[in-house]
């Protein structure tokens, strides 16, 4: 039974590691797309939505945390989240 469990662990571990890599890639792409959009007032809302999605996917991403520490970015991202999930703030 120990070998069967090890085989299952190896199978699931590989799948989970692959999912984490894909999720990291998607989050990094969202952040990379959002960064230049933050500079233009017309596209800031789109950037905030992308950053909100990135925050949902990987809230401890270092690049995301740096962006959220910039002046005005965090409230904008929170507002984008409220627009997407209006009842989330009512919990």
Buried (B, 14 or more C-beta within 10 A) or exposed (E): EEEEEEEEEEEEEEEEEEEEEEEEEBBBEBBEBBBEBBEEEEBBBBBBBBBBBBBEBBEEBEBBEEBBEEEEBBEBBBBBBEEEEEEEEEE
